[in-house]
C-alpha cells in the first residue's frame, strides 16, 4: 500500500525540503514534523501530488485515512484502496 511517506520521499528525491516549503508556502518545519509523525496532512499530500503529476484526490484520501484512529472502517477503506478495480470513484 502506498503511504504519504512514499509520496514525501518521492518529492524529496527531486528537491530538498526547503524547495517544497517555499513552493507550497509551508512552515519551515512542516515536512520534518510530518516525517516525525509518519504521515502528512491531506492538504499537503494533495499539493505535493499535484506538483509531482500524481492524482491529488487519491493522495488526499490516503492522507486522511492515515490520520484516522485504527477502526474497522479504516481497515475496510484501506483494503478498498488496495483493490485497483474498486479504488476511488470520483
C-alpha positions in Angstrom: 0.0 0.0 0.0 1.3 3.4 -0.8 1.7 5.9 2.0 2.2 9.6 2.2 5.7 8.9 3.3 6.3 7.3 -0.1 4.9 10.5 -1.7 7.1 12.7 0.5 10.2 10.5 -0.2 9.5 10.9 -4.0 9.3 14.7 -3.6 12.5 14.9 -1.5 14.3 12.8 -4.1 13.6 15.6 -6.6 14.2 18.7 -4.4 15.2 19.4 -0.8 12.7 20.3 1.9 13.4 24.0 1.6 12.3 23.9 -2.0 9.0 22.3 -1.1 8.4 24.6 1.9 8.8 27.7 -0.4 6.9 26.2 -3.4 3.9 25.2 -1.2 4.2 28.1 1.2 4.7 25.8 4.2 6.1 26.4 7.6 9.8 25.6 7.5 9.3 22.6 9.9 6.2 21.2 8.2 7.8 18.3 6.3 10.2 17.5 9.2 7.2 17.3 11.6 5.3 15.1 9.1 8.2 12.7 8.9 8.3 12.5 12.7 4.5 11.7 12.8 4.8 9.3 9.9 2.2 10.9 7.7 1.4 14.2 6.1 -1.8 16.2 6.1 -4.3 15.7 3.4 -3.8 19.3 2.1 0.0 18.9 1.8 -0.4 15.4 0.3 -2.7 16.8 -2.4 -0.4 19.8 -3.1 2.7 17.5 -3.3 0.8 15.1 -5.5 -0.3 17.8 -7.9 3.3 19.1 -8.2 4.6 15.6 -8.9 1.9 14.9 -11.5 0.1 12.4 -9.4 -3.7 12.3 -8.7 -4.2 14.7 -5.8 -7.6 13.2 -4.9 -6.1 9.8 -4.3 -3.4 11.2 -2.1 -5.8 13.3 -0.1 -7.8 10.2 0.7 -4.7 8.2 1.6 -3.6 11.0 4.0 -7.0 11.3 5.6 -7.1 7.6 6.3 -3.6 7.6 7.7 -4.6 10.2 10.2 -7.6 8.2 11.4 -7.5 6.1 14.5 -7.5 2.4 13.9 -11.0 1.1 13.4 -12.9 -1.4 11.3 -13.9 1.4 8.9 -10.3 2.5 8.5 -9.3 -1.1 7.7 -12.1 -1.5 5.3 -11.3 1.6 3.4 -7.5 0.8 3.3 -8.4 -2.6 1.8 -10.6 -0.9 -0.8 -7.8 1.4 -1.8 -5.6 -1.6 -2.5 -8.1 -3.1 -5.0 -7.4 -1.4 -8.3 -10.8 -2.1 -9.8 -12.6 -0.8 -6.7 -10.4 2.1 -5.7 -11.6 5.6 -5.7 -14.6 6.5 -7.7 -14.6 10.2 -8.4 
